[in-house]
């Protein structure tokens, strides 16, 4: 009986979504794939449908940990760090059987958008704490997350580095995934990015939303990619404290923090076999595409000074008087 009720609900939601989709503004985005504008943010059609199902149906638990990022902001790194911190009593960072040695971080911490793309009523019976990830702005999170005590960790990054990472991602991945895909010039791609026409973008609008929330909601921890790179040990302590599992003095003396930092470092993760040759953590993508450079300031190798200045001005105007800086 429940299956038939759910089937009917799915059918009704599908029909409603298709009707909604026809009414939404449509443009090709930064990597030249079609995006739809919904309440100020841009989505692939299949992503938006999954996000709306997630928004309607997900039931949060107080023990849940929700990781939020804009695409190309260090998501893979954040997933590995949080997973290693939370599960360190079960798997030490030097354990030869650690899941991060055999499974890509996207496999151990799944995207909610992907879960709901395949099933509007997925099974979430895994043992707590559940660590889940998403790219959505705060207002699109389900009410059950907003009203629960579950923890949210948000990671942002300099938009100039986001653009460069996205540019490389598009040119490396899309020709294989979409044979009919047409490349565009970096200048055209950059103009679209400056207008915020990127998947789940504008990234600065999303960052500003979570930045403001960190003050009124203690459940929100706001991190910067650049701070992680500058002092990973300090940031790991912040993450552990936020999640209610701070490192003990004994753990610090044993070098547990340094071990986790090494396990999850770009150099280490990118050289693990599953991340060099594996695939399937995200459908139709090889795991290696999530490891390019992982650097701060790589934008200087791609953007002209005038392009960098233009994007800085766009972002600074959007964040004016907020106290948040991304450049």
Secondary structure, 3 states (H helix, E strand, C coil): CHHHHHHHHHHHHHHHHHHHHHHCCEEECCCCCEEEEECCEEECHHHHHHHHHHHHHCCCCCCCEEEEECCCCCHHHHHHHHHHHHCCCCCCCCCCCCHHHCCCHHHHCCEHHHHHHHCCCCCCCCCCCCEEEECCCHHHCCHHHHHCCCEEEEEECCHHHHHHHHHHHHHHHHHHHCCCCCCCCHHHHHHHHHCCCCCCCCHHHHHHHHHHHHHHCCCEEEEEHHHHHHCHHHHHHHHHHHCCCCCCHHHHHHCHHHHHHHHCCHHHHCCCHHHHHCECCCCCCEHHHHCCCCCCCHHHHCCCHHHHHHHHHHHHHHCCCCCCCCC
